[in-house]
Amino acid sequence: MAFTSENYLTKVYPDEPTFFDTSNYIAMATNETIIKAGA
């Protein structure tokens, strides 16, 4: 399922909907993928 960075970060950081850090976002997205893949 595709998701936008804004929607994803709003769910992860509901109190900081404007927060965005590219490196952290990529790391979180990668970790999500690994977890969902069961690796």
N, C-alpha and C positions, 0 to 999 in steps of 0.2 A: 504494500500500500504506500503510495507516494504521500509525502507530507511537505508542507512549506516550512521554512526555517522559522517564520513568525509563529505559526500555529504550534510547532513542536516546542519552541522555547517558552511559549505562553503556558503550555501544559506542564513543562518541567519547572519553570520559574513563574508561577502565577502572580507573584508580587513584583516581578521585574519583567513585564512584558516587552520592554524596550531593550533589555539586555541582549547583547550579541557579541560573541567573540569567535572569530572564525576557527581558530585552532581548537578551542574547547568544543565548539559545535561539531567539528569533524570528528574529534575524539569520541564524543557522545554518540554521534550517529554510527560510528564504526562499532562501538561497544554494543549498541542496540542491535546491530546486524549480527554480531557474533552471538549475542545472547539468544536472539530469535532463531538463529541457525542451530543452536544447541552445541556449538563448538566449545 
